[in-house]
Amino acid sequence: MKLIKAVALVGVFSGLAFQGSAQAITPSPKYVSLLIQETGGYTTMEWAFERTPTVLYSDGQLITRVPVQTLQYPGPIVATFLQKREPAAVQRIVAAAAKVNLADPKFDWGIPQVTDLPNTMVLTQSSPRGPQTRVSIYALGWHYGVSPKSKATARKEASAFIDKVEAFSSELMWTRSRPTVWTPTKWVYMATETAKDNYGQVRKWFGAKPLQFTGTCTEMSVTENRTLNAMLPKLNSASRFSSNGKIWRLTLRPLFPHESGCRSILN
């Protein structure tokens, strides 16, 4: 079970429909129905920055990050994401989240005997105008020292539910189609000064402004996003950029469909 998660709900694309009068019906907004995100914990700024959520949208689109499956170096500069769309599964999944107490902000999950681990934040919303619930569970996936036993059991059930969501489990998504790759097109980044890596090339920075360390998120312009997307197949985790007479490493983080920029990211 990955200790990286959190949930939220938000809307539906009904598409343009036409009635006898030939008047277009305005589509309902697409919103987040479930969001699972890891937050906090004792880790590096870069590791925390690149954490991404698992998101289920109201139109049935589910996007999640593929776990790292190899220790080969250098690896890809960005993670791989999978998606699947099943509109009928949305209410089924949200109801399943509620069944394991992930829509109850007042539920007591207990505190395991472990320190410095992240919280798992789960956001849910069952209808466009319904309330959004937010649940934060410390060190989900650990239950040593949690008492009474019912709280430990609840933690295990919540972990199992999240694992099923992120695996596109047939218990929750009934369509037989396989998940496909979700390809992000918009990015934010964090730049860190470093040295050249012999396993990767140093490329001239393509941005409008010189790279600098801010310790936080920087947004890319439309042109910068376009340049990066064209360059990604040639990059790996050892790739570096030269800017202002220094060598820099970029930590890249994609923007999800519901995210508009740095301020909209949960980390």
C-alpha positions in Angstrom: 0.0 0.0 0.0 1.4 3.3 -1.0 1.5 6.0 1.7 0.7 8.6 -0.9 -2.9 9.6 -1.1 -6.0 11.9 -0.5 -9.6 12.5 -2.0 -12.0 15.2 -3.4 -15.3 15.5 -5.4 -16.2 18.0 -8.2 -18.7 17.6 -11.5 -19.8 16.1 -14.8 -19.4 16.7 -18.5 -22.8 16.1 -20.0 -21.7 17.4 -23.3 -23.8 19.6 -25.6 -27.2 18.2 -26.1 -29.9 19.5 -28.5 -33.7 19.4 -28.1 -36.5 20.1 -30.6 -35.9 23.8 -30.4 -32.2 23.2 -31.5 -31.0 25.2 -28.4 -27.8 24.0 -26.9 -27.9 22.9 -23.3 -24.9 24.1 -21.3 -22.9 21.2 -20.0 -22.5 20.6 -16.3 -19.0 21.4 -15.0 -16.6 18.5 -14.5 -15.6 18.3 -10.8 -13.5 16.0 -8.5 -15.6 13.3 -6.9 -12.7 11.6 -5.1 -9.1 12.7 -4.5 -6.4 10.8 -2.6 -3.3 12.7 -1.8 -0.3 12.2 0.5 0.7 15.3 2.4 3.2 16.3 5.1 5.7 13.9 6.6 9.5 14.2 7.0 10.9 14.2 3.5 12.8 16.4 1.1 11.2 19.5 -0.6 11.6 17.9 -4.0 10.0 14.6 -3.0 7.1 16.4 -1.4 6.7 18.7 -4.4 6.4 15.9 -7.0 3.8 13.9 -5.1 0.6 13.7 -7.2 -2.9 12.7 -6.3 -5.2 9.9 -7.4 -8.3 11.6 -8.8 -11.7 10.4 -9.8 -13.7 13.0 -11.8 -17.5 13.3 -12.0 -17.5 12.2 -15.6 -15.9 8.8 -14.6 -12.3 9.6 -15.5 -9.9 8.1 -12.9 -6.2 9.0 -13.1 -3.5 7.6 -10.9 0.3 7.4 -10.9 2.1 4.1 -11.7 4.3 3.0 -8.8 8.0 2.8 -9.5 8.8 -0.7 -10.8 12.6 -0.6 -11.4 15.7 0.7 -9.6 17.5 1.3 -12.9 19.4 4.6 -13.1 18.8 6.9 -14.7 15.0 6.5 -14.7 12.4 8.6 -16.4 12.4 12.3 -15.5 8.6 12.1 -14.9 6.3 9.4 -13.7 3.9 7.4 -15.8 0.1 7.9 -15.2 -2.8 5.6 -16.1 -6.4 6.5 -16.7 -9.7 4.8 -17.2 -13.2 6.3 -17.7 -16.4 4.7 -16.4 -19.2 7.2 -15.6 -21.4 4.6 -13.9 -18.6 3.8 -11.4 -18.5 7.3 -9.8 -21.3 6.9 -7.3 -20.3 3.3 -6.7 -16.7 4.4 -5.7 -17.9 7.4 -3.6 -20.3 5.1 -1.8 -17.6 2.6 -1.2 -15.4 5.4 0.3 -18.2 6.4 2.7 -18.6 2.7 3.7 -15.0 2.6 5.0 -15.5 6.0 6.9 -13.5 8.1 4.3 -16.4 10.6 4.0 -16.6 11.1 7.8 -14.3 13.9 9.0 -15.2 13.1 12.6 -14.1 9.5 12.5 -11.3 8.6 15.0 -8.6 6.7 13.2 -6.3 6.4 16.2 -2.5 7.1 16.2 0.0 4.4 15.3 3.3 4.2 17.1 5.4 5.7 14.3 6.8 9.1 13.7 7.5 11.4 10.7 5.2 9.7 8.2 2.8 11.5 5.9 -0.9 12.0 6.2 -3.3 10.5 3.6 -5.9 13.1 2.7 -9.1 12.0 1.2 -11.6 14.4 -0.4 -15.0 13.3 -1.5 -18.1 15.0 -3.1 -21.1 13.0 -4.2 -23.0 15.6 -6.2 -22.3 19.0 -8.0 -23.9 21.0 -5.2 -23.2 18.6 -2.4 -20.8 19.3 0.5 -17.1 18.4 0.0 -15.7 16.2 2.8 -12.1 16.1 3.8 -10.5 13.3 5.9 -6.8 13.3 7.0 -5.3 10.0 8.3 -1.8 10.0 9.8 0.4 7.1 8.6 -2.3 5.2 6.8 -0.9 1.7 6.1 0.5 1.4 9.7 -1.6 0.2 12.5 0.9 -1.0 15.2 -0.1 0.4 18.5 -3.5 1.6 17.4 -6.3 0.7 19.8 -9.0 -0.4 20.2 -8.8 -3.1 17.5 -11.8 -1.6 15.7 -9.7 1.5 14.8 -6.9 -0.7 13.4 -9.4 -2.6 11.4 -10.9 0.6 10.0 -7.4 1.7 8.9 -6.8 -1.6 7.1 -10.2 -1.3 5.3 -9.4 2.3 4.2 -6.0 1.2 2.9 -7.6 -1.7 1.0 -10.1 0.6 -0.6 -7.5 3.0 -1.8 -5.4 0.1 -3.2 -8.5 -1.0 -5.1 -9.1 2.4 -6.5 -5.5 2.8 -7.7 -5.5 -0.6 -9.2 -8.7 0.1 -11.2 -10.2 -2.9 -9.4 -13.1 -4.7 -11.1 -15.0 -4.5 -7.8 -15.3 -0.8 -8.4 -14.9 -0.3 -12.2 -16.9 -3.0 -14.1 -16.0 -2.2 -17.6 -13.5 -4.6 -19.1 -11.4 -2.0 -21.0 -7.8 -1.7 -19.9 -6.4 1.5 -18.4 -4.6 3.7 -20.9 -1.7 6.2 -20.5 -2.7 9.7 -19.4 -0.3 12.2 -20.9 0.0 15.5 -19.0 0.5 18.7 -21.1 0.9 21.3 -18.4 3.6 21.4 -15.8 5.0 23.2 -12.8 8.6 22.7 -11.5 11.1 23.3 -8.8 14.7 24.1 -9.7 17.7 23.0 -7.5 21.3 23.9 -8.2 23.4 20.8 -8.6 26.4 19.4 -10.6 26.5 17.6 -13.9 25.5 14.0 -13.9 27.6 11.8 -16.2 24.5 9.7 -17.1 22.6 12.7 -18.6 23.1 15.7 -20.8 23.2 19.3 -19.8 20.8 21.3 -22.0 20.4 25.0 -22.2 17.4 26.3 -20.2 14.5 27.1 -22.5 12.5 29.3 -20.2 11.9 33.0 -20.5 13.5 33.7 -17.1 16.7 32.3 -15.6 16.4 29.3 -13.3 16.6 30.1 -9.6 16.1 28.2 -6.3 12.9 29.3 -4.6 12.1 26.2 -2.6 8.6 26.3 -4.0 6.5 25.8 -7.1 7.1 27.7 -10.4 4.6 27.7 -13.2 5.4 27.3 -16.9 4.1 29.5 -19.7 2.2 28.1 -22.6 5.4 28.2 -24.7 7.5 26.6 -22.0 5.0 23.8 -21.7 5.0 23.2 -25.4 8.9 23.1 -25.5 9.1 20.8 -22.5 6.5 18.3 -23.9 8.5 18.1 -27.1 11.7 17.5 -25.2 10.4 15.0 -22.6 11.1 11.8 -24.6 14.8 12.8 -24.7 15.1 13.5 -20.9 15.8 11.2 -18.0 16.3 11.7 -14.2 20.0 12.6 -14.9 19.2 15.4 -17.3 20.3 18.8 -16.3 19.8 22.4 -17.5 22.3 25.3 -17.7 21.1 28.7 -16.7 22.8 31.9 -15.5 26.2 30.1 -15.4 25.0 27.3 -13.2 23.8 23.7 -13.5 20.2 22.9 -12.4 18.0 19.8 -11.8 14.3 20.2 -12.5 11.7 18.4 -10.4 8.6 18.3 -12.6 5.1 17.9 -11.5 2.1 17.7 -13.9 -1.1 19.7 -13.5 -4.2 17.6 -13.3 -7.4 18.5 -15.2 -8.8 20.3 -12.1 -5.6 22.1 -11.3 -4.9 25.6 -12.6 -1.4 26.3 -11.2 0.8 26.3 -8.1 -1.9 27.5 -5.7 -4.3 24.7 -6.6 -1.8 21.9 -5.7 -2.1 20.0 -2.4 1.3 18.9 -1.0 
